[in-house]
């Protein structure tokens, strides 16, 4: 349950940059809408922090890293595919706004069910990078390959403390 709540919070926070971009577009045209959009964007910050707090409440593991590879293209692809098209929406057209809202709802369901929590521009803006880390969680254990979000640079030979954010994604604690 905790990971589902964290995934929902991460999804909601992922649209904060879009809200801010739409707010800039509305300044001078519809200042009330701009204020609402800024507030919606700001709500993404505590959502991100709450998700991080939930994840950090879990059990941590030591990972001995045998290979480390940053995967930086993921957030940029998410932005280009799902966030930028919303900038073309005419906020004065109620049908367009409803259709966009339904689209966000569909993306949200897919995001949460597909465990795509690492596709979040707010995570990238907070300084986190997605890594593919290969290694072992316990001495003598079978090798694992993990997707890990981290603010730290990771190198082969390091031992790092990781927390399970989801079945497939981990958070480097540090």
Secondary structure, 3 states (H helix, E strand, C coil): CHHHHHHHHHHHHHCHHHHHHHHHHHCCCCHHHHHHHHHHHHHHHHHHHHHHHHHHCCCEEEEEEEEEEECCHHHHHHHHHHHHHHHHCCCCCHHHHHHHHHHHHHHHHHHHHCCCCCCCHHHHHCCCEEEEEEEECCCCCCCEEEEEEECCCCCCCCEEEEEECCCCEEEECC
